[in-house]
Amino acid sequence: QINVAIRSSLQNLREKIDQLKELLLRAVSTHQITQLEGDRRQNLVDDLLTRHKQLEASYKNEGPEPDMTRSSLMTGGVKRGVTNPWLLEEPEETRGLGFDDLRQQQRRIIEEQDAGLDALSSIISRQKQMGQEIGNELDEQNEIIDDLTNLVENTDGRLRTQTRHVKMVDKKSTSCGREWLEHKSVWMWTTK
């Protein structure tokens, strides 16, 4: 009766692992989870398969020392340097959950990740829009700067031209004034 229960449990475990593999492949292929997360979960499923094979081998008394492996599995302790692979600490959030509960929790985690990705996408879209608006503003500012540069260059050119005219007028007025004074002094001298 115990043998039948163990065989049934091992068969049930194998079926559940196969279901997990199938669900994982479907989740990765439909992009419900990322490839990186799919790889991580595939490693966990592979570990389950390895442990299942170890259990089957110990049940069938195969392997180097089946009695030692079986007793360490059953007692949960360490005997002659062999540790029990089933004694890994299960996380608090999954402790005591059944297969359907774990699947539901996985769906909830995926939904939370999707919500986080949607929020991130919204933030990135907003930043993209801000970047485009800043780019448009910079283009307008560059046009204004170009117009001001042209205006300053034109004003500078006119200012140089007017400065040359003023210098010529000043030079002519200075020379004309001297001539007039020279003519006046000559006229005064000759009239005396």
PLY file of the C-alpha trace (Angstrom):
ply
format ascii 1.0
element vertex 192
property float x
property float y
property float z
element edge 191
property int vertex1
property int vertex2
end_header
0.00 0.00 0.00
2.86 2.39 0.80
4.59 1.41 -2.44
1.43 2.19 -4.41
1.14 5.59 -2.68
4.79 6.41 -3.40
4.50 5.38 -7.05
1.31 7.41 -7.39
2.96 10.43 -5.76
5.99 10.15 -8.05
3.73 9.90 -11.10
1.67 12.88 -9.89
4.87 14.87 -9.33
6.06 14.08 -12.86
2.74 15.21 -14.33
2.85 18.48 -12.38
6.44 19.12 -13.56
5.35 18.48 -17.16
2.46 20.92 -16.70
4.88 23.50 -15.32
7.17 23.05 -18.34
4.24 23.45 -20.72
2.94 26.57 -18.93
6.43 28.04 -18.85
6.93 27.49 -22.59
3.56 29.08 -23.30
4.33 32.07 -21.02
7.68 32.70 -22.75
6.30 32.25 -26.28
3.38 34.64 -25.64
5.71 37.16 -23.92
3.83 37.02 -20.62
7.26 36.87 -19.00
10.67 38.00 -20.20
13.17 35.56 -21.68
15.45 36.15 -18.69
12.66 35.26 -16.25
11.77 32.25 -18.45
15.37 31.02 -18.24
15.39 31.43 -14.47
12.15 29.47 -14.13
13.37 26.81 -16.57
16.38 26.25 -14.30
14.00 25.72 -11.38
11.94 23.24 -13.41
15.14 21.41 -14.41
16.07 21.20 -10.72
12.65 19.68 -10.03
13.19 17.10 -12.78
16.59 16.19 -11.34
15.12 15.79 -7.88
12.28 13.69 -9.30
14.82 11.38 -10.93
16.73 11.16 -7.63
13.52 10.20 -5.84
12.71 7.54 -8.43
16.25 6.16 -8.23
16.11 5.98 -4.45
12.68 4.35 -4.56
13.93 1.71 -7.01
17.14 1.21 -4.98
19.31 2.42 -7.85
22.46 4.49 -7.53
25.65 4.06 -5.47
24.17 3.85 -1.96
20.37 3.86 -2.13
19.87 3.08 1.55
21.91 6.10 2.62
20.12 8.43 0.15
16.70 7.10 1.09
17.36 7.45 4.81
18.70 10.97 4.43
15.61 11.91 2.37
13.25 10.39 4.90
14.91 11.69 8.06
15.63 15.13 6.65
19.17 15.11 7.99
22.71 14.64 6.83
24.38 11.24 6.91
28.00 10.68 5.96
28.27 14.01 4.08
25.11 13.66 1.97
22.66 16.56 2.33
18.98 16.40 1.68
18.19 18.42 -1.47
14.59 18.90 -0.29
15.59 20.91 2.76
15.98 24.17 0.88
14.10 26.98 2.57
10.86 27.74 0.79
10.03 31.45 0.59
7.33 32.68 2.97
5.05 33.83 0.13
4.83 30.31 -1.37
4.88 28.22 1.80
1.77 26.08 2.08
0.38 27.00 -1.36
-0.95 24.40 -3.77
-0.33 24.18 -7.50
-3.34 26.33 -8.43
-2.45 28.89 -5.75
1.11 29.10 -7.10
-0.19 29.56 -10.62
-2.57 32.28 -9.43
0.29 33.98 -7.57
2.41 33.79 -10.73
-0.39 35.46 -12.72
-0.67 38.19 -10.09
3.10 38.81 -10.24
2.94 38.98 -14.04
0.05 41.46 -13.84
2.04 43.60 -11.39
5.06 43.48 -13.72
2.82 44.47 -16.64
1.41 47.37 -14.63
4.95 48.45 -13.77
5.96 48.24 -17.42
2.89 50.28 -18.42
3.84 52.96 -15.87
7.43 52.94 -17.13
6.19 53.20 -20.72
4.02 56.19 -19.74
6.98 57.91 -18.07
9.21 57.28 -21.10
6.50 58.63 -23.45
6.18 61.75 -21.30
9.96 62.23 -21.30
10.03 61.75 -25.08
7.35 64.41 -25.49
9.27 66.76 -23.18
12.44 66.11 -25.19
10.66 66.94 -28.43
9.24 70.14 -26.94
12.68 71.13 -25.66
14.11 70.41 -29.13
11.43 72.60 -30.75
12.14 75.39 -28.25
15.87 75.14 -28.98
15.19 75.36 -32.72
13.14 78.54 -32.16
15.85 79.99 -29.91
18.50 79.19 -32.54
16.45 81.00 -35.18
16.15 84.04 -32.89
19.91 83.93 -32.24
20.60 83.69 -35.98
18.31 86.70 -36.63
20.03 88.68 -33.86
23.45 87.75 -35.26
22.44 89.00 -38.71
20.99 92.19 -37.21
24.15 92.82 -35.19
26.36 92.20 -38.24
24.25 94.62 -40.35
24.29 97.22 -37.58
28.04 96.78 -37.15
28.58 97.26 -40.90
26.47 100.45 -40.95
28.22 101.71 -37.83
31.64 101.22 -39.46
30.45 103.00 -42.60
29.06 105.93 -40.60
32.23 106.06 -38.52
34.29 106.36 -41.75
31.97 109.13 -42.99
32.28 110.99 -39.69
36.07 110.72 -39.86
36.09 112.03 -43.43
33.76 114.90 -42.51
35.87 115.67 -39.47
39.04 115.60 -41.56
37.49 117.83 -44.22
36.06 120.22 -41.66
39.42 120.47 -39.95
41.25 121.12 -43.21
38.57 123.57 -44.42
38.73 125.49 -41.18
42.50 125.80 -41.46
42.27 127.04 -45.03
39.66 129.56 -44.06
41.84 130.76 -41.20
44.85 130.89 -43.49
42.90 132.90 -46.09
41.57 135.23 -43.42
44.99 135.83 -41.92
46.46 136.40 -45.42
43.67 138.79 -46.28
44.10 140.67 -43.04
47.81 140.89 -43.54
47.49 142.15 -47.06
44.91 144.75 -46.18
47.10 146.34 -43.55
0 1
1 2
2 3
3 4
4 5
5 6
6 7
7 8
8 9
9 10
10 11
11 12
12 13
13 14
14 15
15 16
16 17
17 18
18 19
19 20
20 21
21 22
22 23
23 24
24 25
25 26
26 27
27 28
28 29
29 30
30 31
31 32
32 33
33 34
34 35
35 36
36 37
37 38
38 39
39 40
40 41
41 42
42 43
43 44
44 45
45 46
46 47
47 48
48 49
49 50
50 51
51 52
52 53
53 54
54 55
55 56
56 57
57 58
58 59
59 60
60 61
61 62
62 63
63 64
64 65
65 66
66 67
67 68
68 69
69 70
70 71
71 72
72 73
73 74
74 75
75 76
76 77
77 78
78 79
79 80
80 81
81 82
82 83
83 84
84 85
85 86
86 87
87 88
88 89
89 90
90 91
91 92
92 93
93 94
94 95
95 96
96 97
97 98
98 99
99 100
100 101
101 102
102 103
103 104
104 105
105 106
106 107
107 108
108 109
109 110
110 111
111 112
112 113
113 114
114 115
115 116
116 117
117 118
118 119
119 120
120 121
121 122
122 123
123 124
124 125
125 126
126 127
127 128
128 129
129 130
130 131
131 132
132 133
133 134
134 135
135 136
136 137
137 138
138 139
139 140
140 141
141 142
142 143
143 144
144 145
145 146
146 147
147 148
148 149
149 150
150 151
151 152
152 153
153 154
154 155
155 156
156 157
157 158
158 159
159 160
160 161
161 162
162 163
163 164
164 165
165 166
166 167
167 168
168 169
169 170
170 171
171 172
172 173
173 174
174 175
175 176
176 177
177 178
178 179
179 180
180 181
181 182
182 183
183 184
184 185
185 186
186 187
187 188
188 189
189 190
190 191
